[in-house]
Amino acid sequence: MLADIPMWTRIGDAIERTWTFDTYPEAIAFLVRVAFLAEGMNHHPDITNAWTRVKLSLTTHDAGGLTERDFKLATKIDAL
């Protein structure tokens, strides 16, 4: 399934992607959209934000690693 989301990278038991925005408010606006999307799916990424850079990491903690839920959320995030 990783081939379907080429901008994401597998790191151990997770998939990760980093975005860089022009401004801090743009980065935060993106995070807010991700938050609402994740809440609607009841599947929440680990988030790192440093000024205009946002890194998301997806894994299914209660399953002990990657599941279809991670790839579905990644696909929806890519569509934002």
Secondary structure, DSSP 4 states (H G I P E B T S, - for coil): -GGGSTT-EEETTEEEEEEE-SSHHHHHHHHHHHHHHHHHHT---EEEEETTEEEEEE-BGGGTB--HHHHHHHHHHHT-
